[in-house]
Amino acid sequence: MRKELPLIVLGIILISVIIWWHYDSNVDVSITGINAPRTLGVDTIRTDHMNEIEVIIQNNELKPVEIKLETENAFVNADGESVDTFIVFGRESGGSHYSDYISTQDKIKLEPGENKLSLLLGYKVTGEQNVHIRIVNNEIILDEGSFTVDVMPPELSVELDYDMTTEEELEVYNIDAYVLNIGLGRAENVEANLSIIDPETGEVISSEIRNIVVPAYSKSPFSTWHNSPDGIIELSTGENSDENYMPAQAVVKGRKGEQYIVRLTAVWHDKTVEKQIMIPENSSAKEVEL
């Protein structure tokens, strides 16, 4: 009997584990709703919570249940790989910040009844993404659901403008450059190049390159210096000034009667947008355009 006692105890433990596993893996928990956007911008940063979805989970048990929420394609990196996302709990009163973030690697306690969880989405690539969500308890899938979101790119264009001031023998053309985005996607690391070019030779006389961020539905200046032009063309009938016009780096000093091409190019991934103007404008050409 003494020899059989350890086997009896082991059997009791094994049966208890099986009963516990069977009871705990058959909890009555299900996804009753997923409120998600149909479209989302690439590189979207939370603005008005546009890249959040709401997952509604019903816990029909009489006690709290701990689960994990597994996701596929809720976050996708620049290599097109699905990576971990975060569950977001309640907002702080009177603000848009959140009091708690939890990784999908952590357990989430569902109270009896209806539970609402906010889930963050984020994409570094464009195109259609099939997002899959699973509720897991003790490695058992209790329920799952899917939805599709179309990740949209930015829609970029560029704008060039200038004004002229005169001082004694000088004409100073102050150039303003902008990158515009009318698309849903956010454009990060846009390489913007402002160049002043000799129209006869095509030689770039002076230029400046900046990396800028252009959020959705916005207009971003080439330079962040307040009230400072992005480029300068100074024309003189006599001696040019000693002014260096910093912080502008695209600066050319020449003689009155000369003309220069000013070109702004913006590159984001494989997309390039460009615009150029002549300074000073050719009056006859201007009349034709009008």
Disulfide bonds with the S-S distance in Angstrom:
none
